[in-house]
Structures are given as C-alpha cells and as structure tokens.
Amino acid sequence: MGHGHHHHHASSTRAFAAVTLINLAYTALEAGYGFATNSLALLSDALHNLGDVLGLGLAWGAAVLARRAPTDRHTYGWRRATLLSPLANALLLVGFSGALMWEAVRRFDAPPEIPALPVMVVAAVGIVVNLGAAWLVREGHEHDLNRRGAFLHLIADAAVSLAAVLAGMGMWWLGWEWLDPAIALLISVVVAVGAFGLLRDAFNAAMDAVPPSIRQADVQAFLASQPGVQAVHHLHIWSLGAGEIAMTAHLVRPTTASDGGDHDAFIDRLNRELDQRFGINHPTLQVELGRACEHDRHDRAPHGGHDHDHDHDGHRHAH
C-alpha cells in the first residue's frame, strides 16, 4: 500500500470524525427543541440526523478498520468493512422512517399547535451544518461507496432542513398546522428512498458485484484486443471497499506474440492501463500458453467449481 493510500485514509478518517461530532451536537440541539415545541417536523429531522450520525459513525469506524494492515488470515486487510457499514446504516434508516411515517399519519387528524419561529431557526442552522459537513467529505465520493453514502446523506439532509424552514414559514404566515406532520411524512419518505438505494448498492458490493462504474464487457473487449491475446476467460471484477477494485483474468497468449512472448513487460503495461482506463488497481493476470478450448469447456460447466483446476496444467503464471 503506497503513501498516497495512507494519506487518503488518514484524511478520510479525520473528515468522518469531524462530521460525526458536528452532526451529533446538532442532532441533540434539534431533538431538544423538537420536544420543547412538540414539533414532529423537528423531531423527524432530528431522527433523520441521528440516522446520519449512526451512519457516519459506522462509516468512520469502517474507515479506521480499512487502515488495518493485512494479516495471514485477512490477506486484504479490513477494507471490506467499508462495504458492510452502509448495509447496517441502510437497515437502521428503513426502520426509523417507518416509525416516523406512522406517527405523522396519526397526527394528521388533530395537528398540535407549533411555535413556528424556533422550527425555522433550528432548521436553518441544520442547512448550514449539513452543507458544511458535506463539503468536508466531498473529496473522492464518486469512487468510494462509504463516502458517497455520507455525502448524499448530508446533501439530502440540507434539502430536508430547507423543507422544514418552508413548513415553519407556512405555519407562521398562513396558520397551516398540518404542514408539520406533512413535512415529517415527506422526510420519512426521503429517508426511506435514500436508504433503499444505499441498501441495494451495499448489498451488491457485499455480493462481489462488478462495481457500477465499470462495464465488464468493456474490460473483456479491452483485454481481448491486446496483442497476441487469443482468448480471455475467468474474468472477475469486484470491489475491495474504499475505492479499491480487484480483478482476476486468464489470458491465452502464445509465445508467438509480437513481443516474443515477454509476458512480464506485457503484464506490467496492462496493469497500468487497467488502472488508468477503468480504475482497476488490484489486477491479477494469468498468462496461459495453451489453447482456449479446454477452459471454455470449464466455463460452460454448470458448476463454477473449476477455477482452481488450471494451475497444474503446466501453464506459465505471470503476476
């Protein structure tokens, strides 16, 4: 692991720590005012923010775990922890949003009178807190599921706080008390939709799905187009967590290739290009000198349990 990775993880951990603590303080403030004013909009936003604090706390913990060095037993280190934390986070949020919807629907019959000004002020503070926190974790969120989860959460929170400010205005100027449970209902729907999206992405990553930023067919075509490559099989691409993507592939490439079969130079160049083109930074390539038909038959077999059968075929390995 290079110096760049260490620097990225350290800054990532610091950002998560700061954002988690800021959000925790604001959540406590908002919940206090929500109880004091009996505002379901503030309480639901506080619950939403508590979900974020839990999520950010999990993400922070995952970022710390991701820095642990590999061991004999955990040869990839603990990077996969960054894929498990969004799963736990999403499940918690789905539960929270269901409870909120129930309470909001119950309140529509007789919405209590809410002092609008504190709702507007506290929610306005929330916009500032959430946008500031989102700015802290913005770096690298396109590639890191963990960071993306946190970043999207915080942007959604800012929008939710804005909705609470608008509800406060409506209650203040127009006396529309029903706006309080209505906004609470809206917030819970926002939380639920976001949580389901995160749940789907985190589940896919935990199941070793090809990361959404990569099309497997493009990688297959790129490998097949390399000089001397006659066939590509056993291509697997999966996320290791924290923006690191692994890939394995077998390339059938006889020694008659234009470089005279210098597989080491070929593989070094291919590793660099896979990183530049697709962001695949942990490739393992096996060059085979034999014909493709033997392996193609294995690939079509109903049980995919033959991956490990090829090492004793006398093919040359190059990593």
Number of C-alpha atoms within 10 A of each C-alpha: 6 6 7 9 12 12 11 13 16 14 14 21 22 16 19 24 17 16 26 23 14 16 23 20 11 20 24 15 13 25 23 15 18 22 12 12 18 17 25 27 31 29 21 31 28 26 22 24 25 21 23 28 24 20 25 31 20 23 30 27 17 24 29 20 17 22 16 13 13 13 10 7 7 11 9 14 17 20 24 20 22 29 25 19 24 29 22 15 24 26 15 16 25 20 14 19 25 15 12 26 21 12 15 23 13 12 16 15 10 10 18 16 15 23 16 22 14 19 27 23 13 20 27 18 16 27 23 13 19 26 17 16 23 24 14 16 22 15 17 14 17 13 18 18 25 28 27 20 25 27 24 15 24 26 18 20 25 23 18 27 29 18 21 32 27 18 25 29 18 17 22 16 9 9 14 16 21 20 21 29 27 20 25 28 23 20 26 26 17 17 27 21 15 18 24 16 13 23 20 14 20 25 16 17 23 19 12 14 15 18 20 12 10 16 12 15 10 11 18 16 11 14 21 17 13 13 12 18 17 17 19 21 18 17 16 17 22 21 26 24 24 25 20 17 21 18 20 16 18 21 24 21 23 17 14 11 14 9 12 10 15 12 21 13 11 15 18 13 11 17 18 14 15 18 14 11 11 14 17 22 17 18 20 15 19 21 22 25 19 17 13 17 10 10 21 14 9 18 16 9 11 7 8 11 10 11 11 8 10 14 12 8 9 10 14 13 14 14 12
